[in-house]
């Protein structure tokens, strides 16, 4: 009889634990946010930057996670899920020189672009962006 009582208590405790975890999962689960595709090109003094990464970091109330896009031939990049709203756009691991890599570091870049819900095309000329930043 004691063993049956222990089994019932254990079963009730496990049920309570599972129900309480469901509530937490629902409350603390993944937050959904709007994303849109962004594609474009990156150039330095008119020449395509064909290696490295373009980084998007949501700012100014935009909700989402950072997103990266690899630079390829012609300086082209495509990021399929950038947070809708304002994003800080940074450059990493690109052959653009130490000073420009420092200026356009993903966490401190002066480049800002708004991403609409339907997505966008972005043309970035780093010399123009550097002049704007100074």
Secondary structure, DSSP 8 states (H G I E B T S, - for coil): -HHHHHHHHHHHHHHHHHHHHHHHHHHHS-----EEEEEEEEEETTEE--SSEEEEEE-TT--S--EEEE--GGGEEEEEEEESEEEEEEEES-SS-HHHHHHT-TTT--EEEEE-TT-EEEEEEHHHHHHHH-
